[in-house]
Amino acid sequence: MKKYFALTILCILTLTACNQPTAEESAYPNEVIETIMTRRSVRQYNDEPISHEVMDKILECGIHAPNGMNAQRWEVRVVESQKWINDATEAYKNSIPADSPMAEQFKDPNFKNMFRNATSVIFISHRPGPCTQIDCGLMAGNMVNAAKSLGVSSVIMMSPISFFSTEEGKPFLETLALSEGQELLLCIGMGYSDQQPETPERRYSKVKYIQ
């Protein structure tokens, strides 16, 4: 009898332990806050593609971000073609003078493409207006946090955008088929992470209450 009682207690303790949150899980009050606090900008990805089912959910979360007067003065393009990404990268490399500091990135043995080695790239454009840059920033924020919650890593970029206004970049811009009046504002590299970035320092001293 004592043997069965001891076994029962052991089973209860085991099940209870399995249901206890880990130290990492208990550090945040809910999954939304945990997603925001643990998302990092990733610059190395493996070759695994993102399924359309996952990408569709990321995009859906993006277009549900708040925007001024619900004008939705933005457009979104998703590039999955590795040929497009590689060809754009090659044209980009050819547009950078060899003695330019920007050319140093090409010497990195981990360099794959100009979009921080991402396997998919989301381009966000806007028809310029008083709120449109903020609107697109909110959209990008929704996308990267939704991606994190689905196991997809990301990095928000503006530096590649200037390439598309050059002679070398214009053919690639044309393939995005943006509506008249739309201007590229930013892009987001996405994929499955091949690195674990450290948590950057955040300056809480910049936050103040006015009472």
Stockholm file with secondary structure:
# STOCKHOLM 1.0

chainA/1-211         MKKYFALTILCILTLTACNQPTAEESAYPNEVIETIMTRRSVRQYNDEPISHEVMDKILECGIHAPNGMNAQRWEVRVVESQKWINDATEAYKNSIPADSPMAEQFKDPNFKNMFRNATSVIFISHRPGPCTQIDCGLMAGNMVNAAKSLGVSSVIMMSPISFFSTEEGKPFLETLALSEGQELLLCIGMGYSDQQPETPERRYSKVKYIQ
#=GR chainA/1-211 SS CHHHHHHHHHHHHHHHHHHSCCTTGGGSSSHHHHHHHHCCBCCCBCSCCCCHHHHHHHHHHHHTSCCGGGCCCEEEEEECCHHHHHHHHHHHHHHSCTTSGGGGGGGCTTCCCTTTTCSEEEEEEECCCTTHHHHHHHHHHHHHHHHHHTTCEEEEESGGGGGGGSTTTHHHHHHTCCCTTCEEEEEEEEECBSSCCCCCCCCGGGCCCCC
#=GC SS_cons         CHHHHHHHHHHHHHHHHHHSCCTTGGGSSSHHHHHHHHCCBCCCBCSCCCCHHHHHHHHHHHHTSCCGGGCCCEEEEEECCHHHHHHHHHHHHHHSCTTSGGGGGGGCTTCCCTTTTCSEEEEEEECCCTTHHHHHHHHHHHHHHHHHHTTCEEEEESGGGGGGGSTTTHHHHHHTCCCTTCEEEEEEEEECBSSCCCCCCCCGGGCCCCC
//
